[in-house]
Amino acid sequence: MRSILRYIISFVLLLNVSNVGAQEKKTEEKETKPALLNGLTVQVDIASLAYNLISNGGTYSSEASVQADLKHKYFPIVEVGFGGADKVTADNIGFKTNGLFGRVGVDLNLLKQKEGAKPTNNLFLAGVRLGFTSFLYDISNVTISDNYWGTTEVLNYEKQSATKIWYEIVAGVKVEVIKNIYMGWTIRTKNLLNKNAEGEVSPWYVPGFGVNTSSTWGFSYSIGYRF
C-alpha cells in the first residue's frame, strides 16, 4: 500500500514539474516574440547634403524619412524632400527648377531570426518605393536655326509644368551604433513610369529622381533616431 501511495505521489509531482516547465517555456517564447509595432525611426539623408557641397550648385537635394518597424520584419517608410537645379549647359542653355517630392514604400528584413532568440537591431533590407513630384521649370536661351531660310531664333520657356511618377528597387543595411541611434546606407535603381510626350520641352532635372532619363541610380546614407 505504501509503495502504491509513493508511486502516485511521485507521478503527481512529475506532472507538476512538467507543467511548470511548459509554462515557463511559453512565457519565454511570449517575451521574445516581437510586437506588431516596435517603434518609429526618423532619419535624415546626409549623403544628399554632402553632395550639395561638392556639386557647385548645379543640382541640390535634401530629404528625410519616417520608417515603422512591424514585427522586426516589415518596415513601411515615407520619404519627403526638396530638390532643384540651376544649370547652364556647354551650349549656353539654362535650366532652372525646384520642387517638393515624396516616396512611399516598404522594406523587408532579409536577416532570419533564430527561433526564440531576441530580435537583432542590425538589418539587411530590400524593398520598393513609389515616387511622385509636381514642379515648375524654366529653360532659357534655346537657339532654333532654320537652315532653309537661314534664320536663327532664341527662345525662352518659362513656368513650364511637369508631373513625374517613378518606382525604385532598394537594398541596404541599417545598424544600431548607439542605443536608439541608427546609421545605414541604401542603393537604389529608379525608373520613370510616365515618359515625356513627343514634342514636349522636357525638364532636364526631376526633383527626387535626378537627371531626366528613363532610369538612373541613387545612393543615400542616413542617420536616425528610433522612438
C-alpha positions as CSV (number, residue, x, y, z in Angstrom):
1,M,0.0,0.0,0.0
2,R,2.8,2.4,0.9
3,S,4.6,1.6,-2.4
4,I,1.4,2.4,-4.4
5,L,0.9,5.7,-2.5
6,R,4.6,6.6,-3.0
7,Y,4.1,5.9,-6.8
8,I,1.0,8.1,-7.0
9,I,2.8,11.0,-5.2
10,S,5.8,10.7,-7.4
11,F,3.6,10.7,-10.5
12,V,1.7,13.8,-9.4
13,L,5.0,15.6,-8.6
14,L,6.4,14.7,-12.1
15,L,3.3,16.1,-13.8
16,N,3.6,19.4,-11.8
17,V,7.2,19.8,-12.7
18,S,6.5,19.2,-16.4
19,N,3.6,21.6,-16.3
20,V,5.7,24.3,-14.7
21,G,8.5,23.8,-17.3
22,A,6.0,24.1,-20.2
23,Q,4.5,27.3,-18.7
24,E,8.0,28.8,-18.3
25,K,8.8,27.9,-21.9
26,K,5.6,29.5,-23.2
27,T,6.3,32.6,-21.1
28,E,9.8,32.9,-22.5
29,E,8.6,32.5,-26.1
30,K,5.9,35.1,-25.5
31,E,8.6,37.5,-24.2
32,T,10.9,37.1,-27.2
33,K,8.1,37.2,-29.8
34,P,8.3,40.8,-31.3
35,A,5.3,43.0,-31.0
36,L,3.4,44.4,-34.0
37,L,4.8,47.9,-33.8
38,N,8.4,48.2,-32.4
39,G,9.0,51.9,-32.9
40,L,9.3,54.7,-35.4
41,T,12.7,55.8,-36.8
42,V,13.1,59.4,-38.0
43,Q,16.0,59.7,-40.5
44,V,17.9,62.4,-42.4
45,D,19.9,61.6,-45.6
46,I,23.4,63.0,-45.1
47,A,24.7,61.8,-48.4
48,S,22.5,64.3,-50.3
49,L,23.7,67.1,-48.0
50,A,27.3,66.2,-48.7
51,Y,26.6,66.1,-52.4
52,N,25.2,69.6,-52.3
53,L,28.6,70.9,-51.1
54,I,30.6,69.3,-54.0
55,S,28.1,69.8,-56.9
56,N,28.9,73.5,-57.3
57,G,25.2,74.4,-57.2
58,G,24.3,72.5,-60.4
59,T,21.8,70.3,-58.6
60,Y,20.8,70.0,-55.0
61,S,18.6,67.9,-52.8
62,S,17.7,67.2,-49.2
63,E,15.4,64.6,-47.7
64,A,14.2,62.9,-44.6
65,S,12.0,59.9,-43.8
66,V,9.9,58.1,-41.1
67,Q,10.0,54.3,-41.0
68,A,8.0,52.0,-38.9
69,D,9.2,48.6,-37.5
70,L,6.5,45.9,-37.8
71,K,7.4,42.6,-36.1
72,H,11.1,43.4,-36.9
73,K,10.4,42.1,-40.4
74,Y,8.4,44.7,-42.4
75,F,9.4,48.4,-42.5
76,P,6.9,50.7,-44.2
77,I,8.5,54.1,-45.0
78,V,7.6,57.6,-46.1
79,E,10.3,59.8,-47.6
80,V,9.9,63.5,-48.3
81,G,12.3,66.1,-49.6
82,F,13.1,69.2,-51.7
83,G,15.3,69.2,-54.8
84,G,16.3,71.5,-57.7
85,A,18.8,72.5,-60.3
86,D,20.3,75.7,-61.7
87,K,22.4,74.6,-64.7
88,V,23.9,76.1,-67.8
89,T,25.0,73.7,-70.4
90,A,28.0,73.9,-72.7
91,D,25.7,75.2,-75.4
92,N,24.7,78.1,-73.0
93,I,21.2,76.7,-72.5
94,G,19.9,77.5,-69.0
95,F,17.7,75.3,-66.9
96,K,16.2,76.1,-63.5
97,T,13.7,74.3,-61.3
98,N,12.9,73.3,-57.7
99,G,10.1,71.4,-56.0
100,L,9.0,69.0,-53.4
101,F,8.9,65.3,-53.8
102,G,7.7,62.2,-51.9
103,R,8.1,58.5,-51.9
104,V,6.2,55.7,-50.1
105,G,7.2,52.1,-49.9
106,V,8.2,49.2,-47.7
107,D,11.4,47.3,-46.8
108,L,11.7,43.6,-45.9
109,N,14.4,42.4,-43.4
110,L,16.2,39.6,-45.1
111,L,18.1,38.5,-41.9
112,K,16.5,35.4,-40.5
113,Q,16.0,35.4,-36.7
114,K,16.7,32.3,-34.7
115,E,13.5,30.8,-33.2
116,G,13.2,32.1,-29.6
117,A,16.1,34.5,-29.9
118,K,16.0,38.2,-29.1
119,P,15.5,40.2,-32.4
120,T,18.6,41.9,-33.6
121,N,18.6,45.7,-34.3
122,N,21.0,45.2,-37.3
123,L,19.1,44.9,-40.5
124,F,19.7,43.9,-44.1
125,L,16.8,45.4,-46.1
126,A,15.4,45.1,-49.6
127,G,12.3,46.9,-50.8
128,V,10.4,49.1,-53.2
129,R,9.4,52.8,-53.4
130,L,6.8,54.8,-55.4
131,G,8.0,58.3,-56.1
132,F,6.0,61.4,-57.1
133,T,6.7,65.1,-57.8
134,S,5.0,68.0,-59.5
135,F,7.1,71.1,-60.3
136,L,7.7,74.2,-62.5
137,Y,10.8,74.8,-64.6
138,D,12.4,77.4,-66.9
139,I,14.5,76.8,-70.0
140,S,16.3,79.8,-71.4
141,N,18.5,80.7,-74.4
142,V,17.3,77.8,-76.7
143,T,18.6,78.5,-80.2
144,I,16.5,77.4,-83.1
145,S,18.0,77.5,-86.6
146,D,16.1,77.3,-89.8
147,N,18.5,76.0,-92.5
148,Y,16.1,76.7,-95.3
149,W,15.6,80.4,-94.6
150,G,18.9,80.8,-92.9
151,T,17.4,82.4,-89.8
152,T,18.1,81.9,-86.1
153,E,15.7,82.4,-83.2
154,V,16.4,82.3,-79.5
155,L,13.5,81.1,-77.3
156,N,12.8,81.0,-73.6
157,Y,10.3,78.7,-72.0
158,E,9.1,80.0,-68.6
159,K,7.0,78.3,-65.9
160,Q,6.6,75.0,-67.7
161,S,4.9,72.4,-65.5
162,A,5.6,68.7,-65.2
163,T,4.4,65.8,-63.1
164,K,6.6,62.7,-62.8
165,I,6.0,59.3,-61.2
166,W,8.6,56.6,-60.8
167,Y,9.4,53.4,-58.9
168,E,12.6,52.3,-57.1
169,I,14.1,49.0,-56.2
170,V,16.1,49.5,-53.0
171,A,18.7,47.4,-51.0
172,G,20.8,48.4,-48.0
173,V,21.8,47.9,-44.4
174,K,21.0,49.6,-41.1
175,V,22.8,49.2,-37.8
176,E,22.3,50.5,-34.2
177,V,25.5,52.3,-33.4
178,I,24.3,53.6,-30.0
179,K,21.1,52.9,-28.2
180,N,18.3,54.1,-30.5
181,I,20.7,55.8,-32.9
182,Y,20.8,54.2,-36.3
183,M,23.0,54.6,-39.4
184,G,22.8,52.9,-42.7
185,W,23.0,53.2,-46.5
186,T,20.8,52.2,-49.4
187,I,21.5,51.9,-53.1
188,R,18.5,52.1,-55.5
189,T,17.6,51.9,-59.1
190,K,15.0,54.5,-60.3
191,N,12.7,54.0,-63.3
192,L,10.3,56.6,-64.7
193,L,6.7,55.4,-65.2
194,N,5.5,58.4,-67.3
195,K,7.7,59.4,-70.2
196,N,8.0,62.8,-71.9
197,A,5.3,63.5,-74.6
198,E,6.5,63.8,-78.1
199,G,7.5,67.4,-79.0
200,E,7.4,68.4,-75.3
201,V,10.0,70.7,-74.0
202,S,11.1,68.3,-71.2
203,P,12.8,69.2,-67.9
204,W,16.5,68.3,-67.6
205,Y,16.2,67.5,-63.9
206,V,13.4,66.0,-61.9
207,P,13.3,66.6,-58.1
208,G,13.7,63.4,-56.1
209,F,14.6,61.4,-59.3
210,G,17.6,63.2,-60.8
211,V,18.6,63.8,-64.4
212,N,15.6,63.2,-66.6
213,T,16.4,59.8,-68.2
214,S,14.3,56.6,-68.3
215,S,16.3,55.1,-65.5
216,T,19.1,56.1,-63.1
217,W,20.8,55.1,-59.9
218,G,20.7,56.7,-56.4
219,F,22.5,56.3,-53.1
220,S,21.7,57.5,-49.6
221,Y,23.4,57.4,-46.3
222,S,21.1,58.2,-43.3
223,I,21.3,58.8,-39.6
224,G,18.2,58.5,-37.5
225,Y,16.7,58.1,-34.0
226,R,14.1,55.4,-33.1
227,F,11.3,56.5,-30.8
